[in-house]
């Protein structure tokens, strides 16, 4: 199993801080756009097994690192909010 640990960590942070990110739309597309932007902004950290993944997650719970990931996530959320690509927003329904 090859997995980018940052992906898993960012997904969790996203769910955890969803209220503070003030997303104007929470459809699958917008969520993925935010995660894609955030993931492109951070260095990937690939691991090959779940044990290591849990270890990295625990390490990233460390406040300082967590904060910088959150800043990246907030910036990505801001970009998607300003320029959403999903169908709902294009139609002006939200
Ligand atoms: Zn959307």
PDB file of the backbone (N, CA, C, O) and the ligand in Angstrom, with CONECT records:
HET     ZN  A 101       1
ATOM      1  N   UNK A   1       0.842  -1.198   0.000  1.00  0.00           N
ATOM      2  CA  UNK A   1       0.000   0.000   0.000  1.00  0.00           C
ATOM      3  C   UNK A   1       0.875   1.247   0.000  1.00  0.00           C
ATOM      4  O   UNK A   1       1.686   1.451   0.903  1.00  0.00           O
ATOM      5  N   UNK A   2       0.702   2.071  -1.019  1.00  0.00           N
ATOM      6  CA  UNK A   2       1.454   3.315  -1.083  1.00  0.00           C
ATOM      7  C   UNK A   2       0.481   4.466  -0.819  1.00  0.00           C
ATOM      8  O   UNK A   2      -0.507   4.645  -1.531  1.00  0.00           O
ATOM      9  N   UNK A   3       0.784   5.224   0.206  1.00  0.00           N
ATOM     10  CA  UNK A   3      -0.142   6.294   0.540  1.00  0.00           C
ATOM     11  C   UNK A   3       0.605   7.554   0.958  1.00  0.00           C
ATOM     12  O   UNK A   3       1.644   7.483   1.613  1.00  0.00           O
ATOM     13  N   UNK A   4       0.067   8.705   0.573  1.00  0.00           N
ATOM     14  CA  UNK A   4       0.637   9.975   0.987  1.00  0.00           C
ATOM     15  C   UNK A   4       0.053  10.329   2.356  1.00  0.00           C
ATOM     16  O   UNK A   4      -1.132  10.639   2.480  1.00  0.00           O
ATOM     17  N   UNK A   5       0.894  10.276   3.362  1.00  0.00           N
ATOM     18  CA  UNK A   5       0.423  10.520   4.733  1.00  0.00           C
ATOM     19  C   UNK A   5      -0.208  11.901   4.883  1.00  0.00           C
ATOM     20  O   UNK A   5      -1.134  12.088   5.672  1.00  0.00           O
ATOM     21  N   UNK A   6       0.303  12.865   4.119  1.00  0.00           N
ATOM     22  CA  UNK A   6      -0.219  14.231   4.204  1.00  0.00           C
ATOM     23  C   UNK A   6      -1.682  14.284   3.771  1.00  0.00           C
ATOM     24  O   UNK A   6      -2.471  15.080   4.279  1.00  0.00           O
ATOM     25  N   UNK A   7      -2.020  13.416   2.818  1.00  0.00           N
ATOM     26  CA  UNK A   7      -3.390  13.378   2.326  1.00  0.00           C
ATOM     27  C   UNK A   7      -4.345  13.011   3.452  1.00  0.00           C
ATOM     28  O   UNK A   7      -5.378  13.646   3.660  1.00  0.00           O
ATOM     29  N   UNK A   8      -3.966  11.979   4.155  1.00  0.00           N
ATOM     30  CA  UNK A   8      -4.784  11.501   5.251  1.00  0.00           C
ATOM     31  C   UNK A   8      -4.871  12.538   6.382  1.00  0.00           C
ATOM     32  O   UNK A   8      -5.933  12.749   6.969  1.00  0.00           O
ATOM     33  N   UNK A   9      -3.738  13.173   6.671  1.00  0.00           N
ATOM     34  CA  UNK A   9      -3.704  14.179   7.737  1.00  0.00           C
ATOM     35  C   UNK A   9      -4.543  15.400   7.358  1.00  0.00           C
ATOM     36  O   UNK A   9      -5.307  15.912   8.177  1.00  0.00           O
ATOM     37  N   UNK A  10      -4.398  15.862   6.117  1.00  0.00           N
ATOM     38  CA  UNK A  10      -5.153  17.034   5.683  1.00  0.00           C
ATOM     39  C   UNK A  10      -6.653  16.761   5.655  1.00  0.00           C
ATOM     40  O   UNK A  10      -7.456  17.629   5.996  1.00  0.00           O
ATOM     41  N   UNK A  11      -7.025  15.548   5.245  1.00  0.00           N
ATOM     42  CA  UNK A  11      -8.437  15.187   5.236  1.00  0.00           C
ATOM     43  C   UNK A  11      -9.027  15.271   6.645  1.00  0.00           C
ATOM     44  O   UNK A  11     -10.131  15.775   6.850  1.00  0.00           O
ATOM     45  N   UNK A  12      -8.269  14.769   7.593  1.00  0.00           N
ATOM     46  CA  UNK A  12      -8.734  14.802   8.976  1.00  0.00           C
ATOM     47  C   UNK A  12      -8.841  16.224   9.512  1.00  0.00           C
ATOM     48  O   UNK A  12      -9.809  16.583  10.182  1.00  0.00           O
ATOM     49  N   UNK A  13      -7.824  17.023   9.201  1.00  0.00           N
ATOM     50  CA  UNK A  13      -7.843  18.422   9.634  1.00  0.00           C
ATOM     51  C   UNK A  13      -9.028  19.162   9.024  1.00  0.00           C
ATOM     52  O   UNK A  13      -9.692  19.964   9.680  1.00  0.00           O
ATOM     53  N   UNK A  14      -9.269  18.872   7.766  1.00  0.00           N
ATOM     54  CA  UNK A  14     -10.359  19.508   7.039  1.00  0.00           C
ATOM     55  C   UNK A  14     -11.696  19.244   7.755  1.00  0.00           C
ATOM     56  O   UNK A  14     -12.478  20.165   7.991  1.00  0.00           O
ATOM     57  N   UNK A  15     -11.937  17.986   8.088  1.00  0.00           N
ATOM     58  CA  UNK A  15     -13.173  17.627   8.788  1.00  0.00           C
ATOM     59  C   UNK A  15     -13.245  18.262  10.167  1.00  0.00           C
ATOM     60  O   UNK A  15     -14.301  18.695  10.628  1.00  0.00           O
ATOM     61  N   UNK A  16     -12.097  18.301  10.801  1.00  0.00           N
ATOM     62  CA  UNK A  16     -12.020  18.809  12.165  1.00  0.00           C
ATOM     63  C   UNK A  16     -12.266  20.320  12.246  1.00  0.00           C
ATOM     64  O   UNK A  16     -12.902  20.805  13.182  1.00  0.00           O
ATOM     65  N   UNK A  17     -11.758  21.052  11.256  1.00  0.00           N
ATOM     66  CA  UNK A  17     -11.839  22.511  11.296  1.00  0.00           C
ATOM     67  C   UNK A  17     -12.790  23.084  10.258  1.00  0.00           C
ATOM     68  O   UNK A  17     -12.708  24.263   9.913  1.00  0.00           O
ATOM     69  N   UNK A  18     -13.685  22.252   9.767  1.00  0.00           N
ATOM     70  CA  UNK A  18     -14.570  22.654   8.679  1.00  0.00           C
ATOM     71  C   UNK A  18     -15.341  23.952   9.002  1.00  0.00           C
ATOM     72  O   UNK A  18     -15.558  24.777   8.115  1.00  0.00           O
ATOM     73  N   UNK A  19     -15.743  24.127  10.236  1.00  0.00           N
ATOM     74  CA  UNK A  19     -16.490  25.326  10.632  1.00  0.00           C
ATOM     75  C   UNK A  19     -15.643  26.594  10.523  1.00  0.00           C
ATOM     76  O   UNK A  19     -16.126  27.645  10.101  1.00  0.00           O
ATOM     77  N   UNK A  20     -14.381  26.476  10.908  1.00  0.00           N
ATOM     78  CA  UNK A  20     -13.498  27.646  10.878  1.00  0.00           C
ATOM     79  C   UNK A  20     -13.039  28.008   9.463  1.00  0.00           C
ATOM     80  O   UNK A  20     -12.528  29.104   9.230  1.00  0.00           O
ATOM     81  N   UNK A  21     -13.224  27.091   8.537  1.00  0.00           N
ATOM     82  CA  UNK A  21     -12.740  27.347   7.183  1.00  0.00           C
ATOM     83  C   UNK A  21     -13.753  28.135   6.349  1.00  0.00           C
ATOM     84  O   UNK A  21     -13.441  28.602   5.253  1.00  0.00           O
ATOM     85  N   UNK A  22     -14.963  28.275   6.880  1.00  0.00           N
ATOM     86  CA  UNK A  22     -16.015  29.061   6.231  1.00  0.00           C
ATOM     87  C   UNK A  22     -16.190  28.724   4.757  1.00  0.00           C
ATOM     88  O   UNK A  22     -16.168  29.607   3.899  1.00  0.00           O
ATOM     89  N   UNK A  23     -16.361  27.456   4.479  1.00  0.00           N
ATOM     90  CA  UNK A  23     -16.603  27.039   3.099  1.00  0.00           C
ATOM     91  C   UNK A  23     -17.989  27.494   2.658  1.00  0.00           C
ATOM     92  O   UNK A  23     -18.971  27.313   3.378  1.00  0.00           O
ATOM     93  N   UNK A  24     -18.060  28.082   1.475  1.00  0.00           N
ATOM     94  CA  UNK A  24     -19.372  28.516   0.992  1.00  0.00           C
ATOM     95  C   UNK A  24     -20.104  27.358   0.332  1.00  0.00           C
ATOM     96  O   UNK A  24     -21.309  27.444   0.096  1.00  0.00           O
ATOM     97  N   UNK A  25     -19.402  26.287   0.034  1.00  0.00           N
ATOM     98  CA  UNK A  25     -20.025  25.100  -0.542  1.00  0.00           C
ATOM     99  C   UNK A  25     -19.252  23.890  -0.045  1.00  0.00           C
ATOM    100  O   UNK A  25     -18.024  23.909   0.036  1.00  0.00           O
ATOM    101  N   UNK A  26     -19.990  22.839   0.286  1.00  0.00           N
ATOM    102  CA  UNK A  26     -19.314  21.652   0.827  1.00  0.00           C
ATOM    103  C   UNK A  26     -19.578  20.404   0.003  1.00  0.00           C
ATOM    104  O   UNK A  26     -19.600  19.293   0.532  1.00  0.00           O
ATOM    105  N   UNK A  27     -19.776  20.590  -1.286  1.00  0.00           N
ATOM    106  CA  UNK A  27     -19.999  19.420  -2.124  1.00  0.00           C
ATOM    107  C   UNK A  27     -18.672  18.682  -2.326  1.00  0.00           C
ATOM    108  O   UNK A  27     -17.600  19.199  -2.012  1.00  0.00           O
ATOM    109  N   UNK A  28     -18.772  17.482  -2.848  1.00  0.00           N
ATOM    110  CA  UNK A  28     -17.599  16.642  -3.080  1.00  0.00           C
ATOM    111  C   UNK A  28     -16.533  17.371  -3.891  1.00  0.00           C
ATOM    112  O   UNK A  28     -15.346  17.302  -3.572  1.00  0.00           O
ATOM    113  N   UNK A  29     -16.958  18.063  -4.930  1.00  0.00           N
ATOM    114  CA  UNK A  29     -16.018  18.745  -5.818  1.00  0.00           C
ATOM    115  C   UNK A  29     -15.237  19.835  -5.069  1.00  0.00           C
ATOM    116  O   UNK A  29     -14.016  19.929  -5.195  1.00  0.00           O
ATOM    117  N   UNK A  30     -15.947  20.647  -4.297  1.00  0.00           N
ATOM    118  CA  UNK A  30     -15.281  21.729  -3.579  1.00  0.00           C
ATOM    119  C   UNK A  30     -14.334  21.181  -2.513  1.00  0.00           C
ATOM    120  O   UNK A  30     -13.231  21.695  -2.324  1.00  0.00           O
ATOM    121  N   UNK A  31     -14.771  20.149  -1.832  1.00  0.00           N
ATOM    122  CA  UNK A  31     -13.901  19.525  -0.816  1.00  0.00           C
ATOM    123  C   UNK A  31     -12.623  19.005  -1.456  1.00  0.00           C
ATOM    124  O   UNK A  31     -11.524  19.192  -0.935  1.00  0.00           O
ATOM    125  N   UNK A  32     -12.794  18.343  -2.607  1.00  0.00           N
ATOM    126  CA  UNK A  32     -11.620  17.784  -3.286  1.00  0.00           C
ATOM    127  C   UNK A  32     -10.719  18.886  -3.831  1.00  0.00           C
ATOM    128  O   UNK A  32      -9.496  18.752  -3.831  1.00  0.00           O
ATOM    129  N   UNK A  33     -11.325  19.973  -4.294  1.00  0.00           N
ATOM    130  CA  UNK A  33     -10.523  21.085  -4.803  1.00  0.00           C
ATOM    131  C   UNK A  33      -9.666  21.681  -3.686  1.00  0.00           C
ATOM    132  O   UNK A  33      -8.494  21.994  -3.893  1.00  0.00           O
ATOM    133  N   UNK A  34     -10.256  21.833  -2.512  1.00  0.00           N
ATOM    134  CA  UNK A  34      -9.511  22.381  -1.377  1.00  0.00           C
ATOM    135  C   UNK A  34      -8.363  21.436  -1.016  1.00  0.00           C
ATOM    136  O   UNK A  34      -7.225  21.866  -0.829  1.00  0.00           O
ATOM    137  N   UNK A  35      -8.677  20.153  -0.921  1.00  0.00           N
ATOM    138  CA  UNK A  35      -7.644  19.179  -0.548  1.00  0.00           C
ATOM    139  C   UNK A  35      -6.538  19.105  -1.597  1.00  0.00           C
ATOM    140  O   UNK A  35      -5.363  18.972  -1.256  1.00  0.00           O
ATOM    141  N   UNK A  36      -6.915  19.190  -2.871  1.00  0.00           N
ATOM    142  CA  UNK A  36      -5.914  19.140  -3.941  1.00  0.00           C
ATOM    143  C   UNK A  36      -4.975  20.335  -3.850  1.00  0.00           C
ATOM    144  O   UNK A  36      -3.758  20.188  -3.962  1.00  0.00           O
ATOM    145  N   UNK A  37      -5.547  21.514  -3.646  1.00  0.00           N
ATOM    146  CA  UNK A  37      -4.724  22.724  -3.530  1.00  0.00           C
ATOM    147  C   UNK A  37      -3.794  22.646  -2.331  1.00  0.00           C
ATOM    148  O   UNK A  37      -2.610  22.970  -2.424  1.00  0.00           O
ATOM    149  N   UNK A  38      -4.339  22.216  -1.214  1.00  0.00           N
ATOM    150  CA  UNK A  38      -3.537  22.118   0.007  1.00  0.00           C
ATOM    151  C   UNK A  38      -2.434  21.078  -0.168  1.00  0.00           C
ATOM    152  O   UNK A  38      -1.291  21.294   0.237  1.00  0.00           O
ATOM    153  N   UNK A  39      -2.792  19.945  -0.779  1.00  0.00           N
ATOM    154  CA  UNK A  39      -1.802  18.875  -0.970  1.00  0.00           C
ATOM    155  C   UNK A  39      -0.690  19.283  -1.926  1.00  0.00           C
ATOM    156  O   UNK A  39       0.458  18.868  -1.771  1.00  0.00           O
ATOM    157  N   UNK A  40      -1.038  20.097  -2.914  1.00  0.00           N
ATOM    158  CA  UNK A  40      -0.008  20.554  -3.844  1.00  0.00           C
ATOM    159  C   UNK A  40       0.935  21.543  -3.174  1.00  0.00           C
ATOM    160  O   UNK A  40       2.069  21.732  -3.613  1.00  0.00           O
ATOM    161  N   UNK A  41       0.456  22.164  -2.116  1.00  0.00           N
ATOM    162  CA  UNK A  41       1.263  23.170  -1.430  1.00  0.00           C
ATOM    163  C   UNK A  41       2.205  22.563  -0.392  1.00  0.00           C
ATOM    164  O   UNK A  41       3.183  23.199   0.004  1.00  0.00           O
ATOM    165  N   UNK A  42       1.921  21.355   0.045  1.00  0.00           N
ATOM    166  CA  UNK A  42       2.795  20.735   1.046  1.00  0.00           C
ATOM    167  C   UNK A  42       3.633  19.628   0.404  1.00  0.00           C
ATOM    168  O   UNK A  42       3.281  19.073  -0.637  1.00  0.00           O
ATOM    169  N   UNK A  43       4.723  19.338   1.047  1.00  0.00           N
ATOM    170  CA  UNK A  43       5.591  18.267   0.567  1.00  0.00           C
ATOM    171  C   UNK A  43       4.919  16.924   0.859  1.00  0.00           C
ATOM    172  O   UNK A  43       4.521  16.665   1.995  1.00  0.00           O
ATOM    173  N   UNK A  44       4.793  16.072  -0.155  1.00  0.00           N
ATOM    174  CA  UNK A  44       4.173  14.765   0.115  1.00  0.00           C
ATOM    175  C   UNK A  44       5.073  13.914   1.008  1.00  0.00           C
ATOM    176  O   UNK A  44       6.295  14.064   1.019  1.00  0.00           O
ATOM    177  N   UNK A  45       4.447  13.041   1.735  1.00  0.00           N
ATOM    178  CA  UNK A  45       5.203  12.157   2.627  1.00  0.00           C
ATOM    179  C   UNK A  45       4.637  10.753   2.453  1.00  0.00           C
ATOM    180  O   UNK A  45       3.668  10.370   3.108  1.00  0.00           O
ATOM    181  N   UNK A  46       5.255  10.005   1.567  1.00  0.00           N
ATOM    182  CA  UNK A  46       4.725   8.691   1.247  1.00  0.00           C
ATOM    183  C   UNK A  46       5.168   7.621   2.232  1.00  0.00           C
ATOM    184  O   UNK A  46       6.317   7.586   2.672  1.00  0.00           O
ATOM    185  N   UNK A  47       4.232   6.758   2.562  1.00  0.00           N
ATOM    186  CA  UNK A  47       4.546   5.624   3.420  1.00  0.00           C
ATOM    187  C   UNK A  47       3.972   4.375   2.766  1.00  0.00           C
ATOM    188  O   UNK A  47       3.118   4.452   1.883  1.00  0.00           O
ATOM    189  N   UNK A  48       4.456   3.235   3.214  1.00  0.00           N
ATOM    190  CA  UNK A  48       4.002   2.001   2.582  1.00  0.00           C
ATOM    191  C   UNK A  48       3.179   1.099   3.495  1.00  0.00           C
ATOM    192  O   UNK A  48       2.688   0.054   3.066  1.00  0.00           O
ATOM    193  N   UNK A  49       3.030   1.501   4.744  1.00  0.00           N
ATOM    194  CA  UNK A  49       2.147   0.680   5.582  1.00  0.00           C
ATOM    195  C   UNK A  49       1.396   1.517   6.620  1.00  0.00           C
ATOM    196  O   UNK A  49       1.802   2.627   6.967  1.00  0.00           O
ATOM    197  N   UNK A  50       0.320   0.963   7.088  1.00  0.00           N
ATOM    198  CA  UNK A  50      -0.581   1.681   7.979  1.00  0.00           C
ATOM    199  C   UNK A  50       0.044   2.029   9.327  1.00  0.00           C
ATOM    200  O   UNK A  50      -0.301   3.040   9.939  1.00  0.00           O
ATOM    201  N   UNK A  51       0.953   1.195   9.776  1.00  0.00           N
ATOM    202  CA  UNK A  51       1.602   1.453  11.059  1.00  0.00           C
ATOM    203  C   UNK A  51       2.346   2.783  11.003  1.00  0.00           C
ATOM    204  O   UNK A  51       2.277   3.597  11.924  1.00  0.00           O
ATOM    205  N   UNK A  52       3.055   2.977   9.903  1.00  0.00           N
ATOM    206  CA  UNK A  52       3.807   4.215   9.730  1.00  0.00           C
ATOM    207  C   UNK A  52       2.881   5.418   9.590  1.00  0.00           C
ATOM    208  O   UNK A  52       3.177   6.514  10.066  1.00  0.00           O
ATOM    209  N   UNK A  53       1.777   5.187   8.940  1.00  0.00           N
ATOM    210  CA  UNK A  53       0.802   6.253   8.744  1.00  0.00           C
ATOM    211  C   UNK A  53       0.311   6.771  10.096  1.00  0.00           C
ATOM    212  O   UNK A  53       0.236   7.978  10.325  1.00  0.00           O
ATOM    213  N   UNK A  54      -0.014   5.848  10.969  1.00  0.00           N
ATOM    214  CA  UNK A  54      -0.486   6.224  12.306  1.00  0.00           C
ATOM    215  C   UNK A  54       0.590   7.001  13.059  1.00  0.00           C
ATOM    216  O   UNK A  54       0.293   7.946  13.790  1.00  0.00           O
ATOM    217  N   UNK A  55       1.822   6.597  12.874  1.00  0.00           N
ATOM    218  CA  UNK A  55       2.951   7.247  13.523  1.00  0.00           C
ATOM    219  C   UNK A  55       3.098   8.688  13.042  1.00  0.00           C
ATOM    220  O   UNK A  55       3.283   9.601  13.848  1.00  0.00           O
ATOM    221  N   UNK A  56       3.016   8.889  11.740  1.00  0.00           N
ATOM    222  CA  UNK A  56       3.146  10.230  11.173  1.00  0.00           C
ATOM    223  C   UNK A  56       1.985  11.116  11.604  1.00  0.00           C
ATOM    224  O   UNK A  56       2.169  12.292  11.915  1.00  0.00           O
ATOM    225  N   UNK A  57       0.800  10.545  11.619  1.00  0.00           N
ATOM    226  CA  UNK A  57      -0.373  11.297  12.066  1.00  0.00           C
ATOM    227  C   UNK A  57      -0.179  11.790  13.487  1.00  0.00           C
ATOM    228  O   UNK A  57      -0.451  12.948  13.805  1.00  0.00           O
ATOM    229  N   UNK A  58       0.294  10.895  14.331  1.00  0.00           N
ATOM    230  CA  UNK A  58       0.523  11.244  15.729  1.00  0.00           C
ATOM    231  C   UNK A  58       1.553  12.366  15.825  1.00  0.00           C
ATOM    232  O   UNK A  58       1.425  13.278  16.642  1.00  0.00           O
ATOM    233  N   UNK A  59       2.561  12.282  14.990  1.00  0.00           N
ATOM    234  CA  UNK A  59       3.610  13.295  14.985  1.00  0.00           C
ATOM    235  C   UNK A  59       3.059  14.652  14.542  1.00  0.00           C
ATOM    236  O   UNK A  59       3.447  15.694  15.070  1.00  0.00           O
ATOM    237  N   UNK A  60       2.165  14.623  13.581  1.00  0.00           N
ATOM    238  CA  UNK A  60       1.615  15.870  13.051  1.00  0.00           C
ATOM    239  C   UNK A  60       0.577  16.502  13.967  1.00  0.00           C
ATOM    240  O   UNK A  60       0.154  17.637  13.748  1.00  0.00           O
ATOM    241  N   UNK A  61       0.178  15.779  14.967  1.00  0.00           N
ATOM    242  CA  UNK A  61      -0.742  16.339  15.940  1.00  0.00           C
ATOM    243  C   UNK A  61       0.000  17.392  16.773  1.00  0.00           C
ATOM    244  O   UNK A  61      -0.606  18.259  17.403  1.00  0.00           O
ATOM    245  N   UNK A  62       1.322  17.283  16.751  1.00  0.00           N
ATOM    246  CA  UNK A  62       2.198  18.286  17.320  1.00  0.00           C
ATOM    247  C   UNK A  62       1.713  19.678  16.882  1.00  0.00           C
ATOM    248  O   UNK A  62       1.568  19.944  15.689  1.00  0.00           O
ATOM    249  N   UNK A  63       1.469  20.550  17.851  1.00  0.00           N
ATOM    250  CA  UNK A  63       0.811  21.833  17.584  1.00  0.00           C
ATOM    251  C   UNK A  63       1.396  22.658  16.442  1.00  0.00           C
ATOM    252  O   UNK A  63       0.677  23.075  15.534  1.00  0.00           O
ATOM    253  N   UNK A  64       2.674  22.883  16.494  1.00  0.00           N
ATOM    254  CA  UNK A  64       3.324  23.741  15.504  1.00  0.00           C
ATOM    255  C   UNK A  64       3.089  23.273  14.070  1.00  0.00           C
ATOM    256  O   UNK A  64       2.693  24.059  13.209  1.00  0.00           O
ATOM    257  N   UNK A  65       3.336  21.989  13.823  1.00  0.00           N
ATOM    258  CA  UNK A  65       3.165  21.446  12.475  1.00  0.00           C
ATOM    259  C   UNK A  65       1.705  21.484  12.067  1.00  0.00           C
ATOM    260  O   UNK A  65       1.363  21.782  10.923  1.00  0.00           O
ATOM    261  N   UNK A  66       0.861  21.177  13.027  1.00  0.00           N
ATOM    262  CA  UNK A  66      -0.559  21.187  12.786  1.00  0.00           C
ATOM    263  C   UNK A  66      -1.008  22.570  12.334  1.00  0.00           C
ATOM    264  O   UNK A  66      -1.820  22.690  11.416  1.00  0.00           O
ATOM    265  N   UNK A  67      -0.491  23.606  12.964  1.00  0.00           N
ATOM    266  CA  UNK A  67      -0.872  24.970  12.638  1.00  0.00           C
ATOM    267  C   UNK A  67      -0.477  25.332  11.212  1.00  0.00           C
ATOM    268  O   UNK A  67      -1.253  25.965  10.497  1.00  0.00           O
ATOM    269  N   UNK A  68       0.717  24.939  10.795  1.00  0.00           N
ATOM    270  CA  UNK A  68       1.129  25.300   9.444  1.00  0.00           C
ATOM    271  C   UNK A  68       0.300  24.553   8.404  1.00  0.00           C
ATOM    272  O   UNK A  68       0.027  25.089   7.330  1.00  0.00           O
ATOM    273  N   UNK A  69      -0.101  23.324   8.712  1.00  0.00           N
ATOM    274  CA  UNK A  69      -0.974  22.572   7.809  1.00  0.00           C
ATOM    275  C   UNK A  69      -2.337  23.256   7.730  1.00  0.00           C
ATOM    276  O   UNK A  69      -2.969  23.300   6.674  1.00  0.00           O
ATOM    277  N   UNK A  70      -2.769  23.780   8.856  1.00  0.00           N
ATOM    278  CA  UNK A  70      -4.068  24.432   8.926  1.00  0.00           C
ATOM    279  C   UNK A  70      -4.064  25.745   8.145  1.00  0.00           C
ATOM    280  O   UNK A  70      -5.056  26.100   7.508  1.00  0.00           O
ATOM    281  N   UNK A  71      -2.951  26.457   8.200  1.00  0.00           N
ATOM    282  CA  UNK A  71      -2.817  27.692   7.432  1.00  0.00           C
ATOM    283  C   UNK A  71      -2.902  27.374   5.938  1.00  0.00           C
ATOM    284  O   UNK A  71      -3.567  28.081   5.180  1.00  0.00           O
ATOM    285  N   UNK A  72      -2.226  26.310   5.529  1.00  0.00           N
ATOM    286  CA  UNK A  72      -2.259  25.869   4.135  1.00  0.00           C
ATOM    287  C   UNK A  72      -3.687  25.517   3.727  1.00  0.00           C
ATOM    288  O   UNK A  72      -4.137  25.866   2.636  1.00  0.00           O
ATOM    289  N   UNK A  73      -4.377  24.836   4.599  1.00  0.00           N
ATOM    290  CA  UNK A  73      -5.752  24.411   4.347  1.00  0.00           C
ATOM    291  C   UNK A  73      -6.684  25.631   4.242  1.00  0.00           C
ATOM    292  O   UNK A  73      -7.563  25.681   3.381  1.00  0.00           O
ATOM    293  N   UNK A  74      -6.479  26.595   5.121  1.00  0.00           N
ATOM    294  CA  UNK A  74      -7.305  27.807   5.131  1.00  0.00           C
ATOM    295  C   UNK A  74      -7.099  28.602   3.844  1.00  0.00           C
ATOM    296  O   UNK A  74      -8.044  29.153   3.279  1.00  0.00           O
ATOM    297  N   UNK A  75      -5.856  28.650   3.396  1.00  0.00           N
ATOM    298  CA  UNK A  75      -5.541  29.370   2.161  1.00  0.00           C
ATOM    299  C   UNK A  75      -6.213  28.667   0.973  1.00  0.00           C
ATOM    300  O   UNK A  75      -6.769  29.326   0.095  1.00  0.00           O
ATOM    301  N   UNK A  76      -6.160  27.349   0.949  1.00  0.00           N
ATOM    302  CA  UNK A  76      -6.794  26.582  -0.125  1.00  0.00           C
ATOM    303  C   UNK A  76      -8.306  26.794  -0.110  1.00  0.00           C
ATOM    304  O   UNK A  76      -8.928  26.933  -1.163  1.00  0.00           O
ATOM    305  N   UNK A  77      -8.890  26.818   1.081  1.00  0.00           N
ATOM    306  CA  UNK A  77     -10.330  27.016   1.221  1.00  0.00           C
ATOM    307  C   UNK A  77     -10.727  28.397   0.702  1.00  0.00           C
ATOM    308  O   UNK A  77     -11.767  28.554   0.062  1.00  0.00           O
ATOM    309  N   UNK A  78      -9.891  29.390   0.982  1.00  0.00           N
ATOM    310  CA  UNK A  78     -10.168  30.756   0.535  1.00  0.00           C
ATOM    311  C   UNK A  78     -10.176  30.815  -1.003  1.00  0.00           C
ATOM    312  O   UNK A  78     -11.050  31.440  -1.605  1.00  0.00           O
ATOM    313  N   UNK A  79      -9.200  30.162  -1.619  1.00  0.00           N
ATOM    314  CA  UNK A  79      -9.098  30.170  -3.081  1.00  0.00           C
ATOM    315  C   UNK A  79     -10.327  29.503  -3.709  1.00  0.00           C
ATOM    316  O   UNK A  79     -10.889  30.014  -4.678  1.00  0.00           O
ATOM    317  N   UNK A  80     -10.738  28.366  -3.155  1.00  0.00           N
ATOM    318  CA  UNK A  80     -11.896  27.654  -3.706  1.00  0.00           C
ATOM    319  C   UNK A  80     -13.181  28.449  -3.476  1.00  0.00           C
ATOM    320  O   UNK A  80     -14.062  28.477  -4.336  1.00  0.00           O
ATOM    321  N   UNK A  81     -13.285  29.092  -2.317  1.00  0.00           N
ATOM    322  CA  UNK A  81     -14.463  29.912  -2.031  1.00  0.00           C
ATOM    323  C   UNK A  81     -14.605  31.051  -3.033  1.00  0.00           C
ATOM    324  O   UNK A  81     -15.711  31.392  -3.455  1.00  0.00           O
ATOM    325  N   UNK A  82     -13.475  31.631  -3.403  1.00  0.00           N
ATOM    326  CA  UNK A  82     -13.497  32.765  -4.324  1.00  0.00           C
ATOM    327  C   UNK A  82     -13.702  32.338  -5.759  1.00  0.00           C
ATOM    328  O   UNK A  82     -14.217  33.096  -6.581  1.00  0.00           O
ATOM    329  N   UNK A  83     -13.292  31.105  -6.054  1.00  0.00           N
ATOM    330  CA  UNK A  83     -13.359  30.650  -7.433  1.00  0.00           C
ATOM    331  C   UNK A  83     -13.780  29.187  -7.503  1.00  0.00           C
ATOM    332  O   UNK A  83     -12.985  28.330  -7.890  1.00  0.00           O
ATOM    333  N   UNK A  84     -15.026  28.896  -7.131  1.00  0.00           N
ATOM    334  CA  UNK A  84     -15.480  27.497  -7.094  1.00  0.00           C
ATOM    335  C   UNK A  84     -15.696  26.925  -8.494  1.00  0.00           C
ATOM    336  O   UNK A  84     -16.108  27.634  -9.412  1.00  0.00           O
ATOM    337  N   UNK A  85     -15.416  25.650  -8.637  1.00  0.00           N
ATOM    338  CA  UNK A  85     -15.548  25.012  -9.946  1.00  0.00           C
ATOM    339  C   UNK A  85     -16.757  24.089 -10.035  1.00  0.00           C
ATOM    340  O   UNK A  85     -17.037  23.531 -11.095  1.00  0.00           O
ATOM    341  N   UNK A  86     -17.463  23.929  -8.940  1.00  0.00           N
ATOM    342  CA  UNK A  86     -18.541  22.955  -8.949  1.00  0.00           C
ATOM    343  C   UNK A  86     -19.794  23.478  -9.639  1.00  0.00           C
ATOM    344  O   UNK A  86     -19.955  24.682  -9.837  1.00  0.00           O
ATOM    345  N   UNK A  87     -20.672  22.560  -9.998  1.00  0.00           N
ATOM    346  CA  UNK A  87     -21.885  22.888 -10.737  1.00  0.00           C
ATOM    347  C   UNK A  87     -22.854  23.752  -9.933  1.00  0.00           C
ATOM    348  O   UNK A  87     -23.488  24.660 -10.471  1.00  0.00           O
ATOM    349  N   UNK A  88     -22.959  23.457  -8.644  1.00  0.00           N
ATOM    350  CA  UNK A  88     -23.902  24.198  -7.807  1.00  0.00           C
ATOM    351  C   UNK A  88     -23.605  25.689  -7.847  1.00  0.00           C
ATOM    352  O   UNK A  88     -24.488  26.523  -8.045  1.00  0.00           O
ATOM    353  N   UNK A  89     -22.325  25.990  -7.651  1.00  0.00           N
ATOM    354  CA  UNK A  89     -21.932  27.388  -7.579  1.00  0.00           C
ATOM    355  C   UNK A  89     -22.033  28.053  -8.950  1.00  0.00           C
ATOM    356  O   UNK A  89     -22.394  29.226  -9.038  1.00  0.00           O
ATOM    357  N   UNK A  90     -21.726  27.337  -9.997  1.00  0.00           N
ATOM    358  CA  UNK A  90     -21.798  27.916 -11.345  1.00  0.00           C
ATOM    359  C   UNK A  90     -23.217  28.343 -11.673  1.00  0.00           C
ATOM    360  O   UNK A  90     -23.440  29.354 -12.339  1.00  0.00           O
ATOM    361  N   UNK A  91     -24.177  27.553 -11.192  1.00  0.00           N
ATOM    362  CA  UNK A  91     -25.570  27.862 -11.460  1.00  0.00           C
ATOM    363  C   UNK A  91     -26.088  28.936 -10.506  1.00  0.00           C
ATOM    364  O   UNK A  91     -27.217  29.405 -10.641  1.00  0.00           O
ATOM    365  N   UNK A  92     -25.264  29.314  -9.554  1.00  0.00           N
ATOM    366  CA  UNK A  92     -25.649  30.364  -8.617  1.00  0.00           C
ATOM    367  C   UNK A  92     -26.704  29.924  -7.636  1.00  0.00           C
ATOM    368  O   UNK A  92     -27.480  30.744  -7.148  1.00  0.00           O
ATOM    369  N   UNK A  93     -26.744  28.634  -7.338  1.00  0.00           N
ATOM    370  CA  UNK A  93     -27.778  28.139  -6.418  1.00  0.00           C
ATOM    371  C   UNK A  93     -27.368  28.267  -4.970  1.00  0.00           C
ATOM    372  O   UNK A  93     -28.215  28.225  -4.077  1.00  0.00           O
ATOM    373  N   UNK A  94     -26.090  28.421  -4.727  1.00  0.00           N
ATOM    374  CA  UNK A  94     -25.648  28.544  -3.335  1.00  0.00           C
ATOM    375  C   UNK A  94     -25.183  29.958  -3.081  1.00  0.00           C
ATOM    376  O   UNK A  94     -24.768  30.281  -1.969  1.00  0.00           O
TER     377      UNK A  94
HETATM  378 ZN    ZN A 101     -19.342  22.948  -4.448  1.00  0.00          ZN
END
